[in-house]
Amino acid sequence: MLTIADVNYRAVYGEFLRGVRDDLGLSLRAVAQSVGMDPGNYSRIETGVKPPPGAAILASIGEALGITPGTARHREMMRAAAVSRGEIPMTLLESQDTLPALVSLFELLEESPEDRREFAAWVESRRLDE
């Protein structure tokens, strides 16, 4: 069973891309060519060796995979890209309700190993409920 400790945050975006590409039955080479990327570089993004690209290429990849801006799938792609960069997704940073809670959560988790374990267990239990 996958736990939160097993997640390589740098590979989250690439795993998302690979999953969408596989679901569509597209080859890595075909997606890379439609975006105008070298297949080797695209492969490095999918494997998490390279970070997610800039906004223009990110949009091109989404288009090549049939991901329409503004949809749930697009938001998922953008979240995955932010996480793989080690960033907080912009939608959370822009929320006046969420930002103070995030600051408090980070403070709590940084100061207490026990709270980190409890939080990880809570997250894992939520994943199991899905």
N, CA, C and O atoms as CSV, one atom per row, in Angstrom:
chain,resi,resn,atom,element,x,y,z
A,1,MET,N,N,0.848,-1.187,0.000
A,1,MET,CA,C,0.000,0.000,0.000
A,1,MET,C,C,0.886,1.241,0.000
A,1,MET,O,O,1.848,1.320,0.764
A,2,LEU,N,N,0.568,2.202,-0.848
A,2,LEU,CA,C,1.301,3.447,-0.945
A,2,LEU,C,C,0.951,4.340,0.232
A,2,LEU,O,O,-0.223,4.536,0.545
A,3,THR,N,N,1.967,4.877,0.878
A,3,THR,CA,C,1.735,5.831,1.964
A,3,THR,C,C,2.248,7.191,1.528
A,3,THR,O,O,2.937,7.315,0.516
A,4,ILE,N,N,1.910,8.191,2.291
A,4,ILE,CA,C,2.346,9.540,1.952
A,4,ILE,C,C,3.867,9.644,1.944
A,4,ILE,O,O,4.427,10.440,1.190
A,5,ALA,N,N,4.548,8.842,2.781
A,5,ALA,CA,C,6.003,8.860,2.822
A,5,ALA,C,C,6.617,8.303,1.538
A,5,ALA,O,O,7.771,8.597,1.228
A,6,ASP,N,N,5.858,7.506,0.792
A,6,ASP,CA,C,6.359,6.909,-0.445
A,6,ASP,C,C,6.273,7.850,-1.646
A,6,ASP,O,O,6.811,7.543,-2.710
A,7,VAL,N,N,5.613,8.971,-1.490
A,7,VAL,CA,C,5.375,9.874,-2.617
A,7,VAL,C,C,6.608,10.734,-2.865
A,7,VAL,O,O,7.082,11.428,-1.965
A,8,ASN,N,N,7.121,10.685,-4.085
A,8,ASN,CA,C,8.220,11.553,-4.498
A,8,ASN,C,C,7.577,12.791,-5.116
A,8,ASN,O,O,7.088,12.745,-6.245
A,9,TYR,N,N,7.579,13.889,-4.376
A,9,TYR,CA,C,6.858,15.071,-4.861
A,9,TYR,C,C,7.385,15.561,-6.201
A,9,TYR,O,O,6.631,16.154,-6.973
A,10,ARG,N,N,8.653,15.330,-6.496
A,10,ARG,CA,C,9.223,15.790,-7.761
A,10,ARG,C,C,8.639,15.049,-8.963
A,10,ARG,O,O,8.693,15.546,-10.088
A,11,ALA,N,N,8.080,13.860,-8.724
A,11,ALA,CA,C,7.557,13.052,-9.831
A,11,ALA,C,C,6.042,13.154,-9.991
A,11,ALA,O,O,5.486,12.535,-10.898
A,12,VAL,N,N,5.366,13.908,-9.146
A,12,VAL,CA,C,3.901,13.971,-9.172
A,12,VAL,C,C,3.381,14.429,-10.533
A,12,VAL,O,O,2.458,13.821,-11.074
A,13,TYR,N,N,3.956,15.483,-11.087
A,13,TYR,CA,C,3.502,15.999,-12.374
A,13,TYR,C,C,3.738,14.970,-13.484
A,13,TYR,O,O,2.847,14.710,-14.292
A,14,GLY,N,N,4.922,14.395,-13.520
A,14,GLY,CA,C,5.235,13.401,-14.545
A,14,GLY,C,C,4.330,12.190,-14.474
A,14,GLY,O,O,3.908,11.659,-15.502
A,15,GLU,N,N,4.031,11.752,-13.262
A,15,GLU,CA,C,3.122,10.613,-13.105
A,15,GLU,C,C,1.730,10.967,-13.600
A,15,GLU,O,O,1.047,10.135,-14.195
A,16,PHE,N,N,1.313,12.199,-13.354
A,16,PHE,CA,C,0.026,12.659,-13.866
A,16,PHE,C,C,0.032,12.599,-15.393
A,16,PHE,O,O,-0.882,12.043,-16.002
A,17,LEU,N,N,1.079,13.180,-16.012
A,17,LEU,CA,C,1.168,13.175,-17.474
A,17,LEU,C,C,1.157,11.761,-18.037
A,17,LEU,O,O,0.436,11.468,-18.991
A,18,ARG,N,N,1.957,10.894,-17.445
A,18,ARG,CA,C,2.043,9.529,-17.947
A,18,ARG,C,C,0.685,8.834,-17.845
A,18,ARG,O,O,0.291,8.103,-18.754
A,19,GLY,N,N,-0.020,9.058,-16.756
A,19,GLY,CA,C,-1.336,8.443,-16.597
A,19,GLY,C,C,-2.315,8.904,-17.660
A,19,GLY,O,O,-3.035,8.089,-18.236
A,20,VAL,N,N,-2.349,10.203,-17.927
A,20,VAL,CA,C,-3.247,10.738,-18.955
A,20,VAL,C,C,-2.849,10.201,-20.325
A,20,VAL,O,O,-3.695,9.757,-21.100
A,21,ARG,N,N,-1.557,10.247,-20.610
A,21,ARG,CA,C,-1.063,9.767,-21.914
A,21,ARG,C,C,-1.390,8.291,-22.118
A,21,ARG,O,O,-1.834,7.892,-23.194
A,22,ASP,N,N,-1.168,7.481,-21.082
A,22,ASP,CA,C,-1.494,6.049,-21.181
A,22,ASP,C,C,-2.988,5.831,-21.395
A,22,ASP,O,O,-3.390,4.994,-22.203
A,23,ASP,N,N,-3.816,6.593,-20.661
A,23,ASP,CA,C,-5.274,6.471,-20.819
A,23,ASP,C,C,-5.708,6.782,-22.249
A,23,ASP,O,O,-6.659,6.191,-22.761
A,24,LEU,N,N,-5.006,7.712,-22.885
A,24,LEU,CA,C,-5.337,8.096,-24.257
A,24,LEU,C,C,-4.700,7.172,-25.296
A,24,LEU,O,O,-5.022,7.247,-26.482
A,25,GLY,N,N,-3.799,6.306,-24.845
A,25,GLY,CA,C,-3.117,5.406,-25.767
A,25,GLY,C,C,-2.094,6.113,-26.653
A,25,GLY,O,O,-1.810,5.663,-27.763
A,26,LEU,N,N,-1.549,7.211,-26.163
A,26,LEU,CA,C,-0.569,7.967,-26.934
A,26,LEU,C,C,0.849,7.558,-26.540
A,26,LEU,O,O,1.112,7.239,-25.381
A,27,SER,N,N,1.741,7.570,-27.497
A,27,SER,CA,C,3.140,7.292,-27.186
A,27,SER,C,C,3.800,8.552,-26.646
A,27,SER,O,O,3.358,9.668,-26.917
A,28,LEU,N,N,4.846,8.356,-25.891
A,28,LEU,CA,C,5.618,9.476,-25.379
A,28,LEU,C,C,6.148,10.307,-26.548
A,28,LEU,O,O,6.089,11.536,-26.519
A,29,ARG,N,N,6.657,9.639,-27.561
A,29,ARG,CA,C,7.209,10.319,-28.737
A,29,ARG,C,C,6.143,11.176,-29.430
A,29,ARG,O,O,6.435,12.293,-29.856
A,30,ALA,N,N,4.923,10.670,-29.546
A,30,ALA,CA,C,3.858,11.419,-30.218
A,30,ALA,C,C,3.511,12.698,-29.454
A,30,ALA,O,O,3.322,13.754,-30.058
A,31,VAL,N,N,3.429,12.600,-28.128
A,31,VAL,CA,C,3.117,13.793,-27.333
A,31,VAL,C,C,4.264,14.789,-27.432
A,31,VAL,O,O,4.041,15.983,-27.634
A,32,ALA,N,N,5.482,14.301,-27.290
A,32,ALA,CA,C,6.646,15.187,-27.363
A,32,ALA,C,C,6.689,15.915,-28.713
A,32,ALA,O,O,6.939,17.119,-28.762
A,33,GLN,N,N,6.450,15.196,-29.784
A,33,GLN,CA,C,6.488,15.810,-31.114
A,33,GLN,C,C,5.379,16.837,-31.291
A,33,GLN,O,O,5.597,17.883,-31.901
A,34,SER,N,N,4.195,16.551,-30.765
A,34,SER,CA,C,3.092,17.501,-30.925
A,34,SER,C,C,3.335,18.786,-30.134
A,34,SER,O,O,2.770,19.833,-30.451
A,35,VAL,N,N,4.174,18.700,-29.110
A,35,VAL,CA,C,4.504,19.870,-28.296
A,35,VAL,C,C,5.767,20.561,-28.820
A,35,VAL,O,O,6.069,21.690,-28.433
A,36,GLY,N,N,6.489,19.884,-29.689
A,36,GLY,CA,C,7.733,20.435,-30.203
A,36,GLY,C,C,8.910,20.237,-29.269
A,36,GLY,O,O,9.851,21.030,-29.256
A,37,MET,N,N,8.847,19.160,-28.481
A,37,MET,CA,C,9.925,18.856,-27.540
A,37,MET,C,C,10.700,17.645,-28.002
A,37,MET,O,O,10.180,16.788,-28.716
A,38,ASP,N,N,11.948,17.585,-27.586
A,38,ASP,CA,C,12.739,16.389,-27.776
A,38,ASP,C,C,12.133,15.284,-26.902
A,38,ASP,O,O,11.872,15.524,-25.723
A,39,PRO,N,N,11.902,14.078,-27.445
A,39,PRO,CA,C,11.316,12.998,-26.640
A,39,PRO,C,C,12.113,12.674,-25.377
A,39,PRO,O,O,11.538,12.305,-24.354
A,40,GLY,N,N,13.441,12.814,-25.452
A,40,GLY,CA,C,14.262,12.564,-24.265
A,40,GLY,C,C,13.970,13.550,-23.148
A,40,GLY,O,O,13.896,13.173,-21.979
A,41,ASN,N,N,13.804,14.812,-23.511
A,41,ASN,CA,C,13.480,15.825,-22.499
A,41,ASN,C,C,12.071,15.624,-21.950
A,41,ASN,O,O,11.830,15.795,-20.755
A,42,TYR,N,N,11.148,15.259,-22.834
A,42,TYR,CA,C,9.788,14.993,-22.360
A,42,TYR,C,C,9.793,13.802,-21.400
A,42,TYR,O,O,9.102,13.817,-20.381
A,43,SER,N,N,10.563,12.789,-21.726
A,43,SER,CA,C,10.681,11.614,-20.855
A,43,SER,C,C,11.222,12.016,-19.483
A,43,SER,O,O,10.765,11.510,-18.458
A,44,ARG,N,N,12.183,12.916,-19.468
A,44,ARG,CA,C,12.755,13.370,-18.196
A,44,ARG,C,C,11.720,14.108,-17.350
A,44,ARG,O,O,11.775,14.064,-16.121
A,45,ILE,N,N,10.788,14.778,-17.998
A,45,ILE,CA,C,9.700,15.422,-17.244
A,45,ILE,C,C,8.783,14.352,-16.662
A,45,ILE,O,O,8.417,14.420,-15.488
A,46,GLU,N,N,8.409,13.364,-17.476
A,46,GLU,CA,C,7.516,12.301,-16.988
A,46,GLU,C,C,8.135,11.487,-15.856
A,46,GLU,O,O,7.414,10.991,-14.990
A,47,THR,N,N,9.439,11.347,-15.849
A,47,THR,CA,C,10.085,10.556,-14.797
A,47,THR,C,C,10.483,11.397,-13.587
A,47,THR,O,O,10.998,10.864,-12.605
A,48,GLY,N,N,10.249,12.703,-13.650
A,48,GLY,CA,C,10.564,13.572,-12.523
A,48,GLY,C,C,12.017,13.989,-12.457
A,48,GLY,O,O,12.432,14.614,-11.482
A,49,VAL,N,N,12.805,13.656,-13.479
A,49,VAL,CA,C,14.200,14.075,-13.513
A,49,VAL,C,C,14.274,15.584,-13.770
A,49,VAL,O,O,15.089,16.286,-13.171
A,50,LYS,N,N,13.418,16.067,-14.664
A,50,LYS,CA,C,13.316,17.502,-14.942
A,50,LYS,C,C,12.030,18.029,-14.311
A,50,LYS,O,O,11.024,17.320,-14.267
A,51,PRO,N,N,12.057,19.263,-13.824
A,51,PRO,CA,C,10.833,19.839,-13.251
A,51,PRO,C,C,9.822,20.167,-14.348
A,51,PRO,O,O,10.164,20.166,-15.531
A,52,PRO,N,N,8.596,20.444,-13.961
A,52,PRO,CA,C,7.601,20.861,-14.943
A,52,PRO,C,C,8.089,22.092,-15.703
A,52,PRO,O,O,8.779,22.942,-15.140
A,53,PRO,N,N,7.730,22.184,-16.983
A,53,PRO,CA,C,8.173,23.328,-17.795
A,53,PRO,C,C,7.421,24.598,-17.442
A,53,PRO,O,O,6.533,24.604,-16.590
A,54,GLY,N,N,7.803,25.680,-18.124
A,54,GLY,CA,C,7.132,26.964,-17.944
A,54,GLY,C,C,5.710,26.936,-18.467
A,54,GLY,O,O,5.260,25.947,-19.046
A,55,ALA,N,N,5.018,28.031,-18.254
A,55,ALA,CA,C,3.587,28.119,-18.546
A,55,ALA,C,C,3.229,27.810,-19.999
A,55,ALA,O,O,2.248,27.111,-20.251
A,56,ALA,N,N,4.005,28.315,-20.958
A,56,ALA,CA,C,3.665,28.105,-22.373
A,56,ALA,C,C,3.754,26.631,-22.753
A,56,ALA,O,O,2.862,26.103,-23.417
A,57,ILE,N,N,4.822,25.970,-22.335
A,57,ILE,CA,C,4.971,24.547,-22.669
A,57,ILE,C,C,3.977,23.718,-21.872
A,57,ILE,O,O,3.433,22.738,-22.380
A,58,LEU,N,N,3.738,24.109,-20.627
A,58,LEU,CA,C,2.731,23.426,-19.810
A,58,LEU,C,C,1.379,23.455,-20.521
A,58,LEU,O,O,0.680,22.444,-20.575
A,59,ALA,N,N,1.017,24.609,-21.060
A,59,ALA,CA,C,-0.248,24.737,-21.795
A,59,ALA,C,C,-0.237,23.868,-23.048
A,59,ALA,O,O,-1.247,23.242,-23.370
A,60,SER,N,N,0.891,23.819,-23.761
A,60,SER,CA,C,0.989,22.991,-24.962
A,60,SER,C,C,0.847,21.505,-24.639
A,60,SER,O,O,0.191,20.762,-25.369
A,61,ILE,N,N,1.461,21.085,-23.549
A,61,ILE,CA,C,1.340,19.679,-23.140
A,61,ILE,C,C,-0.118,19.371,-22.800
A,61,ILE,O,O,-0.657,18.342,-23.210
A,62,GLY,N,N,-0.743,20.266,-22.053
A,62,GLY,CA,C,-2.154,20.066,-21.719
A,62,GLY,C,C,-3.011,19.955,-22.966
A,62,GLY,O,O,-3.891,19.099,-23.048
A,63,GLU,N,N,-2.756,20.815,-23.930
A,63,GLU,CA,C,-3.505,20.772,-25.184
A,63,GLU,C,C,-3.270,19.456,-25.926
A,63,GLU,O,O,-4.209,18.854,-26.448
A,64,ALA,N,N,-2.013,19.014,-25.968
A,64,ALA,CA,C,-1.684,17.758,-26.647
A,64,ALA,C,C,-2.376,16.561,-25.999
A,64,ALA,O,O,-2.661,15.558,-26.653
A,65,LEU,N,N,-2.641,16.689,-24.695
A,65,LEU,CA,C,-3.309,15.609,-23.966
A,65,LEU,C,C,-4.821,15.822,-23.861
A,65,LEU,O,O,-5.513,15.081,-23.162
A,66,GLY,N,N,-5.323,16.835,-24.559
A,66,GLY,CA,C,-6.766,17.076,-24.564
A,66,GLY,C,C,-7.293,17.652,-23.270
A,66,GLY,O,O,-8.466,17.473,-22.942
A,67,ILE,N,N,-6.439,18.347,-22.525
A,67,ILE,CA,C,-6.842,18.925,-21.243
A,67,ILE,C,C,-7.264,20.373,-21.478
A,67,ILE,O,O,-6.452,21.212,-21.868
A,68,THR,N,N,-8.530,20.650,-21.240
A,68,THR,CA,C,-9.108,21.966,-21.488
A,68,THR,C,C,-8.916,22.878,-20.277
A,68,THR,O,O,-9.262,22.500,-19.158
A,69,PRO,N,N,-8.369,24.074,-20.491
A,69,PRO,CA,C,-8.223,25.018,-19.379
A,69,PRO,C,C,-9.562,25.259,-18.676
A,69,PRO,O,O,-10.614,25.337,-19.310
A,70,GLY,N,N,-9.488,25.374,-17.354
A,70,GLY,CA,C,-10.681,25.630,-16.556
A,70,GLY,C,C,-11.411,24.386,-16.088
A,70,GLY,O,O,-12.336,24.485,-15.282
A,71,THR,N,N,-11.017,23.213,-16.574
A,71,THR,CA,C,-11.677,21.969,-16.167
A,71,THR,C,C,-11.010,21.389,-14.925
A,71,THR,O,O,-9.922,21.810,-14.531
A,72,ALA,N,N,-11.678,20.426,-14.324
A,72,ALA,CA,C,-11.105,19.746,-13.157
A,72,ALA,C,C,-9.777,19.081,-13.511
A,72,ALA,O,O,-8.839,19.105,-12.715
A,73,ARG,N,N,-9.695,18.496,-14.686
A,73,ARG,CA,C,-8.451,17.839,-15.106
A,73,ARG,C,C,-7.330,18.871,-15.236
A,73,ARG,O,O,-6.185,18.589,-14.881
A,74,HIS,N,N,-7.647,20.053,-15.740
A,74,HIS,CA,C,-6.644,21.116,-15.866
A,74,HIS,C,C,-6.174,21.570,-14.486
A,74,HIS,O,O,-4.978,21.765,-14.270
A,75,ARG,N,N,-7.102,21.736,-13.562
A,75,ARG,CA,C,-6.722,22.125,-12.200
A,75,ARG,C,C,-5.837,21.051,-11.575
A,75,ARG,O,O,-4.878,21.366,-10.872
A,76,GLU,N,N,-6.156,19.789,-11.828
A,76,GLU,CA,C,-5.342,18.685,-11.323
A,76,GLU,C,C,-3.926,18.760,-11.914
A,76,GLU,O,O,-2.944,18.559,-11.200
A,77,MET,N,N,-3.825,19.047,-13.208
A,77,MET,CA,C,-2.523,19.167,-13.851
A,77,MET,C,C,-1.721,20.316,-13.235
A,77,MET,O,O,-0.530,20.165,-12.965
A,78,MET,N,N,-2.363,21.452,-13.016
A,78,MET,CA,C,-1.671,22.605,-12.457
A,78,MET,C,C,-1.233,22.353,-11.008
A,78,MET,O,O,-0.152,22.779,-10.602
A,79,ARG,N,N,-2.074,21.659,-10.232
A,79,ARG,CA,C,-1.682,21.286,-8.868
A,79,ARG,C,C,-0.469,20.376,-8.888
A,79,ARG,O,O,0.479,20.564,-8.126
A,80,ALA,N,N,-0.509,19.381,-9.775
A,80,ALA,CA,C,0.603,18.437,-9.874
A,80,ALA,C,C,1.892,19.161,-10.264
A,80,ALA,O,O,2.957,18.858,-9.726
A,81,ALA,N,N,1.807,20.107,-11.188
A,81,ALA,CA,C,2.991,20.864,-11.599
A,81,ALA,C,C,3.538,21.683,-10.426
A,81,ALA,O,O,4.748,21.717,-10.203
A,82,ALA,N,N,2.659,22.332,-9.690
A,82,ALA,CA,C,3.101,23.134,-8.542
A,82,ALA,C,C,3.778,22.253,-7.496
A,82,ALA,O,O,4.847,22.596,-6.991
A,83,VAL,N,N,3.168,21.134,-7.176
A,83,VAL,CA,C,3.742,20.229,-6.182
A,83,VAL,C,C,5.115,19.744,-6.635
A,83,VAL,O,O,6.051,19.696,-5.837
A,84,SER,N,N,5.239,19.387,-7.905
A,84,SER,CA,C,6.525,18.900,-8.413
A,84,SER,C,C,7.610,19.975,-8.392
A,84,SER,O,O,8.800,19.661,-8.361
A,85,ARG,N,N,7.203,21.227,-8.408
A,85,ARG,CA,C,8.176,22.320,-8.289
A,85,ARG,C,C,8.474,22.641,-6.826
A,85,ARG,O,O,9.344,23.459,-6.529
A,86,GLY,N,N,7.749,21.996,-5.918
A,86,GLY,CA,C,7.907,22.298,-4.501
A,86,GLY,C,C,7.194,23.578,-4.111
A,86,GLY,O,O,7.592,24.263,-3.168
A,87,GLU,N,N,6.132,23.897,-4.846
A,87,GLU,CA,C,5.373,25.128,-4.611
A,87,GLU,C,C,3.981,24.793,-4.080
A,87,GLU,O,O,3.490,23.673,-4.214
A,88,ILE,N,N,3.379,25.787,-3.484
A,88,ILE,CA,C,1.983,25.665,-3.077
A,88,ILE,C,C,1.145,26.095,-4.281
A,88,ILE,O,O,1.415,27.139,-4.874
A,89,PRO,N,N,0.137,25.311,-4.649
A,89,PRO,CA,C,-0.692,25.691,-5.802
A,89,PRO,C,C,-1.265,27.107,-5.638
A,89,PRO,O,O,-1.720,27.488,-4.559
A,90,MET,N,N,-1.230,27.863,-6.722
A,90,MET,CA,C,-1.652,29.262,-6.710
A,90,MET,C,C,-3.086,29.425,-6.215
A,90,MET,O,O,-3.393,30.419,-5.556
A,91,THR,N,N,-3.964,28.480,-6.515
A,91,THR,CA,C,-5.351,28.609,-6.071
A,91,THR,C,C,-5.443,28.644,-4.543
A,91,THR,O,O,-6.344,29.274,-3.991
A,92,LEU,N,N,-4.520,27.972,-3.865
A,92,LEU,CA,C,-4.515,28.012,-2.402
A,92,LEU,C,C,-3.911,29.306,-1.889
A,92,LEU,O,O,-4.379,29.866,-0.899
A,93,LEU,N,N,-2.876,29.779,-2.558
A,93,LEU,CA,C,-2.245,31.029,-2.131
A,93,LEU,C,C,-3.164,32.227,-2.327
A,93,LEU,O,O,-3.088,33.201,-1.578
A,94,GLU,N,N,-4.030,32.156,-3.329
A,94,GLU,CA,C,-4.931,33.265,-3.612
A,94,GLU,C,C,-6.157,33.284,-2.716
A,94,GLU,O,O,-6.904,34.263,-2.719
A,95,SER,N,N,-6.382,32.224,-1.948
A,95,SER,CA,C,-7.565,32.131,-1.101
A,95,SER,C,C,-7.335,32.840,0.234
A,95,SER,O,O,-6.438,32.473,0.992
A,96,GLN,N,N,-8.142,33.845,0.512
A,96,GLN,CA,C,-8.035,34.569,1.774
A,96,GLN,C,C,-8.387,33.683,2.967
A,96,GLN,O,O,-7.939,33.935,4.086
A,97,ASP,N,N,-9.191,32.644,2.727
A,97,ASP,CA,C,-9.570,31.731,3.807
A,97,ASP,C,C,-8.494,30.682,4.067
A,97,ASP,O,O,-8.251,30.305,5.214
A,98,THR,N,N,-7.858,30.218,3.012
A,98,THR,CA,C,-6.929,29.108,3.124
A,98,THR,C,C,-5.544,29.529,3.576
A,98,THR,O,O,-4.909,28.807,4.346
A,99,LEU,N,N,-5.061,30.661,3.128
A,99,LEU,CA,C,-3.682,31.061,3.391
A,99,LEU,C,C,-3.334,31.106,4.886
A,99,LEU,O,O,-2.311,30.540,5.272
A,100,PRO,N,N,-4.134,31.751,5.742
A,100,PRO,CA,C,-3.788,31.746,7.172
A,100,PRO,C,C,-3.773,30.336,7.766
A,100,PRO,O,O,-2.952,30.027,8.630
A,101,ALA,N,N,-4.677,29.495,7.301
A,101,ALA,CA,C,-4.705,28.116,7.798
A,101,ALA,C,C,-3.452,27.358,7.369
A,101,ALA,O,O,-2.911,26.564,8.139
A,102,LEU,N,N,-2.987,27.601,6.136
A,102,LEU,CA,C,-1.761,26.944,5.675
A,102,LEU,C,C,-0.557,27.374,6.506
A,102,LEU,O,O,0.275,26.546,6.878
A,103,VAL,N,N,-0.468,28.656,6.790
A,103,VAL,CA,C,0.641,29.154,7.603
A,103,VAL,C,C,0.640,28.468,8.962
A,103,VAL,O,O,1.692,28.042,9.440
A,104,SER,N,N,-0.516,28.356,9.582
A,104,SER,CA,C,-0.626,27.694,10.883
A,104,SER,C,C,-0.276,26.212,10.780
A,104,SER,O,O,0.416,25.669,11.642
A,105,LEU,N,N,-0.754,25.570,9.730
A,105,LEU,CA,C,-0.453,24.149,9.533
A,105,LEU,C,C,1.052,23.937,9.371
A,105,LEU,O,O,1.615,23.035,9.992
A,106,PHE,N,N,1.703,24.746,8.557
A,106,PHE,CA,C,3.144,24.600,8.351
A,106,PHE,C,C,3.902,24.792,9.659
A,106,PHE,O,O,4.836,24.049,9.959
A,107,GLU,N,N,3.498,25.783,10.424
A,107,GLU,CA,C,4.147,26.037,11.715
A,107,GLU,C,C,4.007,24.827,12.627
A,107,GLU,O,O,4.979,24.391,13.243
A,108,LEU,N,N,2.814,24.295,12.710
A,108,LEU,CA,C,2.555,23.137,13.557
A,108,LEU,C,C,3.382,21.933,13.116
A,108,LEU,O,O,3.990,21.256,13.945
A,109,LEU,N,N,3.405,21.668,11.813
A,109,LEU,CA,C,4.112,20.495,11.304
A,109,LEU,C,C,5.626,20.640,11.409
A,109,LEU,O,O,6.331,19.648,11.594
A,110,GLU,N,N,6.128,21.857,11.293
A,110,GLU,CA,C,7.570,22.069,11.412
A,110,GLU,C,C,8.051,21.879,12.843
A,110,GLU,O,O,9.197,21.483,13.060
A,111,GLU,N,N,7.201,22.154,13.817
A,111,GLU,CA,C,7.629,22.141,15.212
A,111,GLU,C,C,7.421,20.808,15.915
A,111,GLU,O,O,8.016,20.571,16.966
A,112,SER,N,N,6.593,19.940,15.363
A,112,SER,CA,C,6.248,18.739,16.113
A,112,SER,C,C,6.265,17.479,15.252
A,112,SER,O,O,5.395,17.296,14.399
A,113,PRO,N,N,7.245,16.615,15.470
A,113,PRO,CA,C,7.264,15.335,14.736
A,113,PRO,C,C,6.001,14.511,14.995
A,113,PRO,O,O,5.512,13.826,14.097
A,114,GLU,N,N,5.481,14.576,16.203
A,114,GLU,CA,C,4.263,13.817,16.529
A,114,GLU,C,C,3.082,14.330,15.706
A,114,GLU,O,O,2.293,13.542,15.184
A,115,ASP,N,N,2.964,15.656,15.592
A,115,ASP,CA,C,1.887,16.226,14.781
A,115,ASP,C,C,2.048,15.856,13.314
A,115,ASP,O,O,1.056,15.632,12.621
A,116,ARG,N,N,3.298,15.788,12.826
A,116,ARG,CA,C,3.538,15.370,11.436
A,116,ARG,C,C,3.053,13.947,11.218
A,116,ARG,O,O,2.420,13.650,10.206
A,117,ARG,N,N,3.351,13.064,12.170
A,117,ARG,CA,C,2.894,11.665,12.052
A,117,ARG,C,C,1.370,11.586,12.079
A,117,ARG,O,O,0.767,10.860,11.289
A,118,GLU,N,N,0.754,12.334,12.988
A,118,GLU,CA,C,-0.707,12.328,13.075
A,118,GLU,C,C,-1.326,12.891,11.796
A,118,GLU,O,O,-2.326,12.364,11.307
A,119,PHE,N,N,-0.746,13.943,11.260
A,119,PHE,CA,C,-1.257,14.534,10.022
A,119,PHE,C,C,-1.111,13.541,8.866
A,119,PHE,O,O,-2.042,13.368,8.080
A,120,ALA,N,N,0.038,12.896,8.761
A,120,ALA,CA,C,0.255,11.899,7.700
A,120,ALA,C,C,-0.756,10.756,7.823
A,120,ALA,O,O,-1.273,10.275,6.815
A,121,ALA,N,N,-1.035,10.326,9.043
A,121,ALA,CA,C,-2.022,9.262,9.248
A,121,ALA,C,C,-3.415,9.736,8.844
A,121,ALA,O,O,-4.175,8.976,8.245
A,122,TRP,N,N,-3.755,10.975,9.164
A,122,TRP,CA,C,-5.050,11.527,8.781
A,122,TRP,C,C,-5.178,11.593,7.266
A,122,TRP,O,O,-6.208,11.212,6.709
A,123,VAL,N,N,-4.129,12.077,6.594
A,123,VAL,CA,C,-4.152,12.157,5.129
A,123,VAL,C,C,-4.317,10.764,4.543
A,123,VAL,O,O,-5.109,10.566,3.621
A,124,GLU,N,N,-3.579,9.806,5.068
A,124,GLU,CA,C,-3.663,8.431,4.577
A,124,GLU,C,C,-5.080,7.872,4.763
A,124,GLU,O,O,-5.590,7.179,3.883
A,125,SER,N,N,-5.711,8.166,5.890
A,125,SER,CA,C,-7.073,7.677,6.119
A,125,SER,C,C,-8.060,8.303,5.130
A,125,SER,O,O,-9.013,7.649,4.708
A,126,ARG,N,N,-7.837,9.558,4.763
A,126,ARG,CA,C,-8.697,10.220,3.773
A,126,ARG,C,C,-8.526,9.583,2.403
A,126,ARG,O,O,-9.496,9.426,1.662
A,127,ARG,N,N,-7.279,9.211,2.062
A,127,ARG,CA,C,-7.010,8.550,0.776
A,127,ARG,C,C,-7.730,7.205,0.721
A,127,ARG,O,O,-8.272,6.822,-0.316
A,128,LEU,N,N,-7.728,6.508,1.822
A,128,LEU,CA,C,-8.363,5.185,1.866
A,128,LEU,C,C,-9.880,5.299,1.727
A,128,LEU,O,O,-10.534,4.377,1.240
A,129,ASP,N,N,-10.441,6.442,2.160
A,129,ASP,CA,C,-11.884,6.669,2.048
A,129,ASP,C,C,-12.328,6.926,0.613
A,129,ASP,O,O,-13.509,6.787,0.292
A,130,GLU,N,N,-11.385,7.302,-0.252
A,130,GLU,CA,C,-11.740,7.660,-1.632
A,130,GLU,C,C,-12.191,6.466,-2.436
A,130,GLU,O,O,-12.523,6.604,-3.613
